[in-house]
Amino acid sequence: MTVDNKSLLSNSVPGTAMTRRYSQNKIATSATNTELREVLDSLLQHQKIREIDRSFAVFAAQQSNLQDNQESLLIAMTAALLSEQLGQQHVCLELSTIKQPFAPIYRFPDSAQIAALFSRAEVAETGLFQLSQARLYLSRYYHYEQDIVAKLNGLSATQFPETAIKDCMDKLYGKPSNDAEPDWQKTAVALACLKSVAVIAGGPGTGKTTTVVRILWALSQLSQAQGQHKPIIKMVAPTGKAAARLSESVSGAVSKLPSQDDNLPLECSTIHRLLGARPGSVFFRHNAEHKLNIDVLVVDEASMIDMPLLAKLLAALPQHCRLILLGDSHQLASVEVGSVFSDICSLKRGENQFNPQLQQLLSHLSQQPALAEKRYALSAMHTRQGFIDNIIYLQKSWRFDANSGVGKLAQAINAGDVAQTMQVLTASRDDIEWHASAALAEFIRAILPHFETFHEVVAAGNVAGAFEVLSRCQVLAVQRSGKWGTLNLNKQIQRVLLRADKIKGEAEFYAGRPIMITSNDYQNRLFNGDIGIVMSAAGEDGLLKVWFADTEQGYRSLLPAQLPAHETLYAMTTHKSQGSEFDKVLMCLPESVPGVPARVNRELLYTGVTRAKKEFVLFADEQAVRNAVSLQCLRASGLAKALTGGAQ
Ligand SMILES: Nc1ncnc2c1ncn2[C@@H]1O[C@H](COP(=O)(O)OP(=O)(O)OP(=O)(O)O)[C@@H](O)[C@H]1O
């Protein structure tokens, strides 16, 4: 659960007048209390709502001060449902989609009646809710959404002359291309030079980093050619791990540029670091009042960003800043509320089509006649959706060839195509293995040789070797708890290794314990998601330390007592694996249970599959796979519609 009671209430109660009214209402609503409490207790008992939803419902009823008991009850029930939806990471409650979730205990009237009640002055004055186009929001989330839209539409970076952009494109790509299909990387570079905001979406290995490095080179050249100062460029990612991987990819990509440009950043940081996180606070040092001093911001792994964080990041950008969002819109949505990146990308509907005028310009700037064809022009119906032109999909994977099982499996899952997924899983392929009726013991046996090798390298004191072996293979689970959860898998793997005499003794810190950091520690430069290995390096007299990869020093170590929050890492959750890749991935799904709704969705399975660079091994029963591919993560929000000015 990610929205806690305190934050639900604290951000919505403006001040003392409200507090005063809260105590008066305690008395005013006491008449309704009995019925209301009975209904809420019953909903709680039947697990239709959580304790936090119940508390918020009572609070909302008290705040709205309605004399009519039925109206008061409706406010409470709708508030409970909205709170429950927030707990499932929806941004708002779509009133028209309410399908009697509390029946038979309580039945909602039609959506028009609910909307009418929430439009009443008494309810509006509470400041708790915002109703917009039949979507009911907690005020705070409505404002986040509005702020994101205003900023994405409102950034106004320097416009460069088209001739200068074309010059840069020529330097980057040389002669015109007569290919039948446009090169979308090239098109993305031209687009980002024209637009203040560019959203570049693509699966693994589609060249997002390659493209963004070219964009930054072009922007730096363009600024300097116009006699402007060198732009201040920053690159960020949501986690330390993703930032480190981006730094690595960027270093590789800059060597392929037409000329060296010292202005390009090689180091990427986390969003929290850029904004200036304050310990114990949800507010940052940089915000709307104290903006960042930057000209260009690149945000990688944007699918991991939740709505509040994106709103805070955008608030801190100066008006003239250019923004480039990169990510894979098919990956798991953020752990917290919203799915902002996929909401934004959904505007484009997977098709690279542009307003005809922009399409012709892009074709000219990138010297791609094919791009001028009618099929890449938006239909008249969609041309009014302004922001749609800021989005582009990279479609060709340079990592997986067309026949790779991993690539095909990812494609089939994305398309929600159960039959094709089954076909890829069952066909004989070198890079895919499926165990449809696997027991836990079999899973542990399958992973054991990998960890035995790992422990042998650790025993030899070879730090670099240990990291190399560890990164070859990763066990991914869906959740922490349960038989197939990370906690149990870690325990089971550790026990088997102990029995095989690969782990010596039962101390908490033993040689060969892989760990993952689970919080940010700025002092020790350790970040959520960083991976460490407990071991003693050769020549260090057996002293156990925890080693981490370090961009400057290669590897560095800390004493176990210096570690921030961490956990054992034989297995990690798929959520935590975002932003990382491994040669081989072993993923397990909990068994399907007839009659119990599936919780694993296609985004989760796709994220697991695409963490594998070379080989993917799945342990899951057939029904669990079918259920996952069929289930799509859809989070209610009004972002896409608001971005088009309601024209969608
Ligand atoms: N147009 C291209 N021609 C040839 N190779 C390319 C091209 N674009 C990308 N590559 C290569 O494909 C690999 C993946 O590219 P890149 O890292 O840019 O993709 P990405 O989308 O950022 O990947 P990730 O999934 O890691 O985020 C790199 O080795 C890169 O050099």
The ligand as a Tripos MOL2 file, in Angstrom:
@<TRIPOS>MOLECULE
LIG
   31    33     1     0     0
SMALL
NO_CHARGES

@<TRIPOS>ATOM
      1 N1         21.2620    2.5970  -35.6580 N.pl3     1 LIG1
      2 C1         22.0440    1.6800  -35.1030 C.ar      1 LIG1
      3 N2         22.8920    0.9610  -35.8580 N.ar      1 LIG1
      4 C2         23.6790    0.0230  -35.3180 C.ar      1 LIG1
      5 N3         23.7230   -0.2880  -34.0090 N.ar      1 LIG1
      6 C3         22.8900    0.3910  -33.2000 C.ar      1 LIG1
      7 C4         22.0230    1.4020  -33.6910 C.ar      1 LIG1
      8 N4         21.3160    1.8860  -32.6500 N.ar      1 LIG1
      9 C5         21.7220    1.2390  -31.5730 C.ar      1 LIG1
     10 N5         22.6700    0.3300  -31.8870 N.ar      1 LIG1
     11 C6         23.3610   -0.5790  -30.9600 C.3       1 LIG1
     12 O1         22.3680   -1.3370  -30.2610 O.3       1 LIG1
     13 C7         22.7170   -1.4850  -28.8950 C.3       1 LIG1
     14 C8         21.5970   -0.9040  -28.0250 C.3       1 LIG1
     15 O2         21.5310    0.4870  -28.2470 O.3       1 LIG1
     16 P1         21.1360    1.4850  -27.0870 P.3       1 LIG1
     17 O3         21.8910    1.1800  -25.8590 O.co2     1 LIG1
     18 O4         21.2210    2.8530  -27.6430 O.co2     1 LIG1
     19 O5         19.6180    1.0700  -26.9260 O.3       1 LIG1
     20 P2         18.6340    1.3870  -25.7270 P.3       1 LIG1
     21 O6         17.2730    1.4620  -26.3200 O.co2     1 LIG1
     22 O7         19.1210    2.5620  -24.9840 O.co2     1 LIG1
     23 O8         18.7800    0.0790  -24.8910 O.3       1 LIG1
     24 P3         18.3220   -0.2660  -23.3990 P.3       1 LIG1
     25 O9         17.3040   -1.2890  -23.5630 O.co2     1 LIG1
     26 O10        19.5840   -0.7900  -22.8320 O.co2     1 LIG1
     27 O11        17.8400    0.9800  -22.7660 O.co2     1 LIG1
     28 C9         24.0260   -0.7530  -28.7070 C.3       1 LIG1
     29 O12        25.0570   -1.6880  -28.7950 O.3       1 LIG1
     30 C10        24.1020    0.1900  -29.8910 C.3       1 LIG1
     31 O13        25.4240    0.4800  -30.2750 O.3       1 LIG1
@<TRIPOS>BOND
     1     1     2 1
     2     2     3 ar
     3     2     7 ar
     4     3     4 ar
     5     4     5 ar
     6     5     6 ar
     7     6     7 ar
     8     6    10 ar
     9     7     8 ar
    10     8     9 ar
    11     9    10 ar
    12    10    11 1
    13    11    12 1
    14    11    30 1
    15    12    13 1
    16    13    14 1
    17    13    28 1
    18    14    15 1
    19    15    16 1
    20    16    17 2
    21    16    18 1
    22    16    19 1
    23    19    20 1
    24    20    21 2
    25    20    22 1
    26    20    23 1
    27    23    24 1
    28    24    25 2
    29    24    26 1
    30    24    27 1
    31    28    29 1
    32    28    30 1
    33    30    31 1
@<TRIPOS>SUBSTRUCTURE
     1 LIG1         1 GROUP 0 **** ****
